[in-house]
Amino acid sequence: MNREITNKNLYLLLPSKVSLVAEIYAKQKGTDIMDSLRLFYHSNTYKELEKEETKLWHYGPVALYEEWMENG
């Protein structure tokens, strides 16, 4: 079984990471979870997360949240 992460299968990892980052944001900023999800999906951090070569998919939710707050 091939367990290599590629641009073709990276999408499988993203929903859980995105939901946890949005949850942190919602708690920190006092916003609705759906608004937090929309904001994250439109962020530069998410655009970079979608690219396997950036290796952001290695980051946990706290590190991704910090990346988002620092770099948008």
Phi and psi restraints in degrees (range 20) as a CNS / XPLOR table:
assign (resid 1 and name C) (resid 2 and name N)
       (resid 2 and name CA) (resid 2 and name C) 1.0 -85.5 20.0 2
assign (resid 2 and name N) (resid 2 and name CA)
       (resid 2 and name C) (resid 3 and name N) 1.0 118.2 20.0 2
assign (resid 2 and name C) (resid 3 and name N)
       (resid 3 and name CA) (resid 3 and name C) 1.0 -110.1 20.0 2
assign (resid 3 and name N) (resid 3 and name CA)
       (resid 3 and name C) (resid 4 and name N) 1.0 18.1 20.0 2
assign (resid 3 and name C) (resid 4 and name N)
       (resid 4 and name CA) (resid 4 and name C) 1.0 -74.2 20.0 2
assign (resid 4 and name N) (resid 4 and name CA)
       (resid 4 and name C) (resid 5 and name N) 1.0 135.3 20.0 2
assign (resid 4 and name C) (resid 5 and name N)
       (resid 5 and name CA) (resid 5 and name C) 1.0 -85.2 20.0 2
assign (resid 5 and name N) (resid 5 and name CA)
       (resid 5 and name C) (resid 6 and name N) 1.0 127.3 20.0 2
assign (resid 5 and name C) (resid 6 and name N)
       (resid 6 and name CA) (resid 6 and name C) 1.0 -132.0 20.0 2
assign (resid 6 and name N) (resid 6 and name CA)
       (resid 6 and name C) (resid 7 and name N) 1.0 174.0 20.0 2
assign (resid 6 and name C) (resid 7 and name N)
       (resid 7 and name CA) (resid 7 and name C) 1.0 -62.9 20.0 2
assign (resid 7 and name N) (resid 7 and name CA)
       (resid 7 and name C) (resid 8 and name N) 1.0 -21.1 20.0 2
assign (resid 7 and name C) (resid 8 and name N)
       (resid 8 and name CA) (resid 8 and name C) 1.0 -80.8 20.0 2
assign (resid 8 and name N) (resid 8 and name CA)
       (resid 8 and name C) (resid 9 and name N) 1.0 -22.7 20.0 2
assign (resid 8 and name C) (resid 9 and name N)
       (resid 9 and name CA) (resid 9 and name C) 1.0 -121.7 20.0 2
assign (resid 9 and name N) (resid 9 and name CA)
       (resid 9 and name C) (resid 10 and name N) 1.0 -0.2 20.0 2
assign (resid 9 and name C) (resid 10 and name N)
       (resid 10 and name CA) (resid 10 and name C) 1.0 -58.7 20.0 2
assign (resid 10 and name N) (resid 10 and name CA)
       (resid 10 and name C) (resid 11 and name N) 1.0 -32.8 20.0 2
assign (resid 10 and name C) (resid 11 and name N)
       (resid 11 and name CA) (resid 11 and name C) 1.0 -55.7 20.0 2
assign (resid 11 and name N) (resid 11 and name CA)
       (resid 11 and name C) (resid 12 and name N) 1.0 -22.7 20.0 2
assign (resid 11 and name C) (resid 12 and name N)
       (resid 12 and name CA) (resid 12 and name C) 1.0 -69.3 20.0 2
assign (resid 12 and name N) (resid 12 and name CA)
       (resid 12 and name C) (resid 13 and name N) 1.0 -27.7 20.0 2
assign (resid 12 and name C) (resid 13 and name N)
       (resid 13 and name CA) (resid 13 and name C) 1.0 -86.9 20.0 2
assign (resid 13 and name N) (resid 13 and name CA)
       (resid 13 and name C) (resid 14 and name N) 1.0 -23.2 20.0 2
assign (resid 13 and name C) (resid 14 and name N)
       (resid 14 and name CA) (resid 14 and name C) 1.0 -70.3 20.0 2
assign (resid 14 and name N) (resid 14 and name CA)
       (resid 14 and name C) (resid 15 and name N) 1.0 -41.6 20.0 2
assign (resid 14 and name C) (resid 15 and name N)
       (resid 15 and name CA) (resid 15 and name C) 1.0 -55.6 20.0 2
assign (resid 15 and name N) (resid 15 and name CA)
       (resid 15 and name C) (resid 16 and name N) 1.0 -43.1 20.0 2
assign (resid 15 and name C) (resid 16 and name N)
       (resid 16 and name CA) (resid 16 and name C) 1.0 -68.8 20.0 2
assign (resid 16 and name N) (resid 16 and name CA)
       (resid 16 and name C) (resid 17 and name N) 1.0 -39.1 20.0 2
assign (resid 16 and name C) (resid 17 and name N)
       (resid 17 and name CA) (resid 17 and name C) 1.0 -65.5 20.0 2
assign (resid 17 and name N) (resid 17 and name CA)
       (resid 17 and name C) (resid 18 and name N) 1.0 -44.7 20.0 2
assign (resid 17 and name C) (resid 18 and name N)
       (resid 18 and name CA) (resid 18 and name C) 1.0 -62.2 20.0 2
assign (resid 18 and name N) (resid 18 and name CA)
       (resid 18 and name C) (resid 19 and name N) 1.0 -44.2 20.0 2
assign (resid 18 and name C) (resid 19 and name N)
       (resid 19 and name CA) (resid 19 and name C) 1.0 -64.4 20.0 2
assign (resid 19 and name N) (resid 19 and name CA)
       (resid 19 and name C) (resid 20 and name N) 1.0 -37.3 20.0 2
assign (resid 19 and name C) (resid 20 and name N)
       (resid 20 and name CA) (resid 20 and name C) 1.0 -69.9 20.0 2
assign (resid 20 and name N) (resid 20 and name CA)
       (resid 20 and name C) (resid 21 and name N) 1.0 -38.6 20.0 2
assign (resid 20 and name C) (resid 21 and name N)
       (resid 21 and name CA) (resid 21 and name C) 1.0 -64.5 20.0 2
assign (resid 21 and name N) (resid 21 and name CA)
       (resid 21 and name C) (resid 22 and name N) 1.0 -44.4 20.0 2
assign (resid 21 and name C) (resid 22 and name N)
       (resid 22 and name CA) (resid 22 and name C) 1.0 -63.5 20.0 2
assign (resid 22 and name N) (resid 22 and name CA)
       (resid 22 and name C) (resid 23 and name N) 1.0 -36.0 20.0 2
assign (resid 22 and name C) (resid 23 and name N)
       (resid 23 and name CA) (resid 23 and name C) 1.0 -64.7 20.0 2
assign (resid 23 and name N) (resid 23 and name CA)
       (resid 23 and name C) (resid 24 and name N) 1.0 -43.5 20.0 2
assign (resid 23 and name C) (resid 24 and name N)
       (resid 24 and name CA) (resid 24 and name C) 1.0 -60.6 20.0 2
assign (resid 24 and name N) (resid 24 and name CA)
       (resid 24 and name C) (resid 25 and name N) 1.0 -46.4 20.0 2
assign (resid 24 and name C) (resid 25 and name N)
       (resid 25 and name CA) (resid 25 and name C) 1.0 -60.4 20.0 2
assign (resid 25 and name N) (resid 25 and name CA)
       (resid 25 and name C) (resid 26 and name N) 1.0 -46.4 20.0 2
assign (resid 25 and name C) (resid 26 and name N)
       (resid 26 and name CA) (resid 26 and name C) 1.0 -59.4 20.0 2
assign (resid 26 and name N) (resid 26 and name CA)
       (resid 26 and name C) (resid 27 and name N) 1.0 -41.5 20.0 2
assign (resid 26 and name C) (resid 27 and name N)
       (resid 27 and name CA) (resid 27 and name C) 1.0 -69.5 20.0 2
assign (resid 27 and name N) (resid 27 and name CA)
       (resid 27 and name C) (resid 28 and name N) 1.0 -42.0 20.0 2
assign (resid 27 and name C) (resid 28 and name N)
       (resid 28 and name CA) (resid 28 and name C) 1.0 -69.3 20.0 2
assign (resid 28 and name N) (resid 28 and name CA)
       (resid 28 and name C) (resid 29 and name N) 1.0 -38.9 20.0 2
assign (resid 28 and name C) (resid 29 and name N)
       (resid 29 and name CA) (resid 29 and name C) 1.0 -101.4 20.0 2
assign (resid 29 and name N) (resid 29 and name CA)
       (resid 29 and name C) (resid 30 and name N) 1.0 -6.9 20.0 2
assign (resid 29 and name C) (resid 30 and name N)
       (resid 30 and name CA) (resid 30 and name C) 1.0 69.3 20.0 2
assign (resid 30 and name N) (resid 30 and name CA)
       (resid 30 and name C) (resid 31 and name N) 1.0 34.8 20.0 2
assign (resid 30 and name C) (resid 31 and name N)
       (resid 31 and name CA) (resid 31 and name C) 1.0 -107.3 20.0 2
assign (resid 31 and name N) (resid 31 and name CA)
       (resid 31 and name C) (resid 32 and name N) 1.0 170.1 20.0 2
assign (resid 31 and name C) (resid 32 and name N)
       (resid 32 and name CA) (resid 32 and name C) 1.0 -72.0 20.0 2
assign (resid 32 and name N) (resid 32 and name CA)
       (resid 32 and name C) (resid 33 and name N) 1.0 145.8 20.0 2
assign (resid 32 and name C) (resid 33 and name N)
       (resid 33 and name CA) (resid 33 and name C) 1.0 -62.9 20.0 2
assign (resid 33 and name N) (resid 33 and name CA)
       (resid 33 and name C) (resid 34 and name N) 1.0 -37.2 20.0 2
assign (resid 33 and name C) (resid 34 and name N)
       (resid 34 and name CA) (resid 34 and name C) 1.0 -66.3 20.0 2
assign (resid 34 and name N) (resid 34 and name CA)
       (resid 34 and name C) (resid 35 and name N) 1.0 -39.6 20.0 2
assign (resid 34 and name C) (resid 35 and name N)
       (resid 35 and name CA) (resid 35 and name C) 1.0 -64.3 20.0 2
assign (resid 35 and name N) (resid 35 and name CA)
       (resid 35 and name C) (resid 36 and name N) 1.0 -39.7 20.0 2
assign (resid 35 and name C) (resid 36 and name N)
       (resid 36 and name CA) (resid 36 and name C) 1.0 -63.2 20.0 2
assign (resid 36 and name N) (resid 36 and name CA)
       (resid 36 and name C) (resid 37 and name N) 1.0 -42.6 20.0 2
assign (resid 36 and name C) (resid 37 and name N)
       (resid 37 and name CA) (resid 37 and name C) 1.0 -61.9 20.0 2
assign (resid 37 and name N) (resid 37 and name CA)
       (resid 37 and name C) (resid 38 and name N) 1.0 -46.4 20.0 2
assign (resid 37 and name C) (resid 38 and name N)
       (resid 38 and name CA) (resid 38 and name C) 1.0 -59.3 20.0 2
assign (resid 38 and name N) (resid 38 and name CA)
       (resid 38 and name C) (resid 39 and name N) 1.0 -45.4 20.0 2
assign (resid 38 and name C) (resid 39 and name N)
       (resid 39 and name CA) (resid 39 and name C) 1.0 -61.0 20.0 2
assign (resid 39 and name N) (resid 39 and name CA)
       (resid 39 and name C) (resid 40 and name N) 1.0 -44.6 20.0 2
assign (resid 39 and name C) (resid 40 and name N)
       (resid 40 and name CA) (resid 40 and name C) 1.0 -66.6 20.0 2
assign (resid 40 and name N) (resid 40 and name CA)
       (resid 40 and name C) (resid 41 and name N) 1.0 -42.6 20.0 2
assign (resid 40 and name C) (resid 41 and name N)
       (resid 41 and name CA) (resid 41 and name C) 1.0 -62.5 20.0 2
assign (resid 41 and name N) (resid 41 and name CA)
       (resid 41 and name C) (resid 42 and name N) 1.0 -22.4 20.0 2
assign (resid 41 and name C) (resid 42 and name N)
       (resid 42 and name CA) (resid 42 and name C) 1.0 -98.9 20.0 2
assign (resid 42 and name N) (resid 42 and name CA)
       (resid 42 and name C) (resid 43 and name N) 1.0 6.9 20.0 2
assign (resid 42 and name C) (resid 43 and name N)
       (resid 43 and name CA) (resid 43 and name C) 1.0 -86.3 20.0 2
assign (resid 43 and name N) (resid 43 and name CA)
       (resid 43 and name C) (resid 44 and name N) 1.0 160.0 20.0 2
assign (resid 43 and name C) (resid 44 and name N)
       (resid 44 and name CA) (resid 44 and name C) 1.0 -64.4 20.0 2
assign (resid 44 and name N) (resid 44 and name CA)
       (resid 44 and name C) (resid 45 and name N) 1.0 -34.9 20.0 2
assign (resid 44 and name C) (resid 45 and name N)
       (resid 45 and name CA) (resid 45 and name C) 1.0 -61.3 20.0 2
assign (resid 45 and name N) (resid 45 and name CA)
       (resid 45 and name C) (resid 46 and name N) 1.0 -43.2 20.0 2
assign (resid 45 and name C) (resid 46 and name N)
       (resid 46 and name CA) (resid 46 and name C) 1.0 -65.1 20.0 2
assign (resid 46 and name N) (resid 46 and name CA)
       (resid 46 and name C) (resid 47 and name N) 1.0 -40.8 20.0 2
assign (resid 46 and name C) (resid 47 and name N)
       (resid 47 and name CA) (resid 47 and name C) 1.0 -59.1 20.0 2
assign (resid 47 and name N) (resid 47 and name CA)
       (resid 47 and name C) (resid 48 and name N) 1.0 -38.2 20.0 2
assign (resid 47 and name C) (resid 48 and name N)
       (resid 48 and name CA) (resid 48 and name C) 1.0 -75.1 20.0 2
assign (resid 48 and name N) (resid 48 and name CA)
       (resid 48 and name C) (resid 49 and name N) 1.0 -34.3 20.0 2
assign (resid 48 and name C) (resid 49 and name N)
       (resid 49 and name CA) (resid 49 and name C) 1.0 -62.5 20.0 2
assign (resid 49 and name N) (resid 49 and name CA)
       (resid 49 and name C) (resid 50 and name N) 1.0 -32.6 20.0 2
assign (resid 49 and name C) (resid 50 and name N)
       (resid 50 and name CA) (resid 50 and name C) 1.0 -68.6 20.0 2
assign (resid 50 and name N) (resid 50 and name CA)
       (resid 50 and name C) (resid 51 and name N) 1.0 -15.7 20.0 2
assign (resid 50 and name C) (resid 51 and name N)
       (resid 51 and name CA) (resid 51 and name C) 1.0 -96.1 20.0 2
assign (resid 51 and name N) (resid 51 and name CA)
       (resid 51 and name C) (resid 52 and name N) 1.0 118.9 20.0 2
assign (resid 51 and name C) (resid 52 and name N)
       (resid 52 and name CA) (resid 52 and name C) 1.0 -58.8 20.0 2
assign (resid 52 and name N) (resid 52 and name CA)
       (resid 52 and name C) (resid 53 and name N) 1.0 -38.2 20.0 2
assign (resid 52 and name C) (resid 53 and name N)
       (resid 53 and name CA) (resid 53 and name C) 1.0 -66.4 20.0 2
assign (resid 53 and name N) (resid 53 and name CA)
       (resid 53 and name C) (resid 54 and name N) 1.0 -19.1 20.0 2
assign (resid 53 and name C) (resid 54 and name N)
       (resid 54 and name CA) (resid 54 and name C) 1.0 -75.1 20.0 2
assign (resid 54 and name N) (resid 54 and name CA)
       (resid 54 and name C) (resid 55 and name N) 1.0 -21.4 20.0 2
assign (resid 54 and name C) (resid 55 and name N)
       (resid 55 and name CA) (resid 55 and name C) 1.0 64.0 20.0 2
assign (resid 55 and name N) (resid 55 and name CA)
       (resid 55 and name C) (resid 56 and name N) 1.0 15.9 20.0 2
assign (resid 55 and name C) (resid 56 and name N)
       (resid 56 and name CA) (resid 56 and name C) 1.0 -64.2 20.0 2
assign (resid 56 and name N) (resid 56 and name CA)
       (resid 56 and name C) (resid 57 and name N) 1.0 -21.4 20.0 2
assign (resid 56 and name C) (resid 57 and name N)
       (resid 57 and name CA) (resid 57 and name C) 1.0 -65.1 20.0 2
assign (resid 57 and name N) (resid 57 and name CA)
       (resid 57 and name C) (resid 58 and name N) 1.0 -13.6 20.0 2
assign (resid 57 and name C) (resid 58 and name N)
       (resid 58 and name CA) (resid 58 and name C) 1.0 -73.8 20.0 2
assign (resid 58 and name N) (resid 58 and name CA)
       (resid 58 and name C) (resid 59 and name N) 1.0 -24.7 20.0 2
assign (resid 58 and name C) (resid 59 and name N)
       (resid 59 and name CA) (resid 59 and name C) 1.0 -69.6 20.0 2
assign (resid 59 and name N) (resid 59 and name CA)
       (resid 59 and name C) (resid 60 and name N) 1.0 147.0 20.0 2
assign (resid 59 and name C) (resid 60 and name N)
       (resid 60 and name CA) (resid 60 and name C) 1.0 -82.8 20.0 2
assign (resid 60 and name N) (resid 60 and name CA)
       (resid 60 and name C) (resid 61 and name N) 1.0 175.4 20.0 2
assign (resid 60 and name C) (resid 61 and name N)
       (resid 61 and name CA) (resid 61 and name C) 1.0 -61.7 20.0 2
assign (resid 61 and name N) (resid 61 and name CA)
       (resid 61 and name C) (resid 62 and name N) 1.0 -37.9 20.0 2
assign (resid 61 and name C) (resid 62 and name N)
       (resid 62 and name CA) (resid 62 and name C) 1.0 -66.9 20.0 2
assign (resid 62 and name N) (resid 62 and name CA)
       (resid 62 and name C) (resid 63 and name N) 1.0 -44.4 20.0 2
assign (resid 62 and name C) (resid 63 and name N)
       (resid 63 and name CA) (resid 63 and name C) 1.0 -63.7 20.0 2
assign (resid 63 and name N) (resid 63 and name CA)
       (resid 63 and name C) (resid 64 and name N) 1.0 -39.9 20.0 2
assign (resid 63 and name C) (resid 64 and name N)
       (resid 64 and name CA) (resid 64 and name C) 1.0 -65.4 20.0 2
assign (resid 64 and name N) (resid 64 and name CA)
       (resid 64 and name C) (resid 65 and name N) 1.0 -40.5 20.0 2
assign (resid 64 and name C) (resid 65 and name N)
       (resid 65 and name CA) (resid 65 and name C) 1.0 -60.8 20.0 2
assign (resid 65 and name N) (resid 65 and name CA)
       (resid 65 and name C) (resid 66 and name N) 1.0 -46.5 20.0 2
assign (resid 65 and name C) (resid 66 and name N)
       (resid 66 and name CA) (resid 66 and name C) 1.0 -62.1 20.0 2
assign (resid 66 and name N) (resid 66 and name CA)
       (resid 66 and name C) (resid 67 and name N) 1.0 -40.8 20.0 2
assign (resid 66 and name C) (resid 67 and name N)
       (resid 67 and name CA) (resid 67 and name C) 1.0 -59.8 20.0 2
assign (resid 67 and name N) (resid 67 and name CA)
       (resid 67 and name C) (resid 68 and name N) 1.0 -43.7 20.0 2
assign (resid 67 and name C) (resid 68 and name N)
       (resid 68 and name CA) (resid 68 and name C) 1.0 -62.6 20.0 2
assign (resid 68 and name N) (resid 68 and name CA)
       (resid 68 and name C) (resid 69 and name N) 1.0 -46.1 20.0 2
assign (resid 68 and name C) (resid 69 and name N)
       (resid 69 and name CA) (resid 69 and name C) 1.0 -66.7 20.0 2
assign (resid 69 and name N) (resid 69 and name CA)
       (resid 69 and name C) (resid 70 and name N) 1.0 -32.2 20.0 2
assign (resid 69 and name C) (resid 70 and name N)
       (resid 70 and name CA) (resid 70 and name C) 1.0 -81.4 20.0 2
assign (resid 70 and name N) (resid 70 and name CA)
       (resid 70 and name C) (resid 71 and name N) 1.0 -38.8 20.0 2
assign (resid 70 and name C) (resid 71 and name N)
       (resid 71 and name CA) (resid 71 and name C) 1.0 -120.4 20.0 2
assign (resid 71 and name N) (resid 71 and name CA)
       (resid 71 and name C) (resid 72 and name N) 1.0 1.2 20.0 2
